[in-house]
Amino acid sequence: MTSASPAGALGPLARILPPSATVEGGRLSIGGCDAALLAERFGTPLYVYDEDALWAACRGLAAAMAAGPTGSHGLYAVKAFPSVAMAGIALESGLGILASTAGEHAVARAAGVPPEEIVLHGNNKSEEELRLPVGRLVIDSFDEIDRLERLAVEADAWIRVTPGLEAGGHEFIRVGGIDSKFGIAVSRVVEAGRRVAALPRLRLRGLHAHVGSQLAGDEGEVLKRLMVALVG
């Protein structure tokens, strides 16, 4: 299949492939590199990234977030592609780093990301992870509050709230439900906030919430419901 229009030739795949992807004579190229030749050289399965597309996407997100309310700052979630090179691109594009494990934190630090540009979240953090130097620590449970008190950790802290919203794609990636293993139920957030505020080495800075992945066009309604759940 030959086409002067890459999007037309790629069909639905145009949504997930980088802008540089083309199909000519039935052969897929990414960033000017023939995918079949790459497979012959490196074997399969093979992941191929277009660096120019990564730079453009990161810069676009950074600019969009910076245009938001004062203090808005885009983050790159390292778990999406835990690569030192990728973390470096994100940082140089103006993004901070979102890490959920000590390993992801190590990837960010190896890329030269300063601790103040790292946000650490995730449930069931180890003592090692709770002690990591970060710009923001997202507290996920009362158990973490107990351990932070015992360890005398010093950090700017946010409390992850489970707002009781079911949103996103498959039920396994809806994390805002009241029975989610992530976060503290909205009904107990005030209690958690008082606990954190009473600890002299923790500075309570705000609330964190994540309702689910792959929202299918209902983002505006979900955000409105989330704000109602958090602030009334």
Secondary structure, DSSP 8 states (H G I E B T S, - for coil): ---S-HHHHHGGGGGTS-TT-EEETTEEEETTEEHHHHHHHH-SS-----HHHHHHHHHHHHHHHHTSSTT---EEEGGGS--HHHHHHHHHTT-EEEE-SHHHHHHHHHTT--GGGEEE--SS--HHHHTS--SEEEE--HHHHHHHHHHT--EEEEEEEE-----SSSGGG---STT-SSSEEGGGHHHHHHHHHTSTTEEEEEEE----SS--S-HHHHHHHHHHHHH-
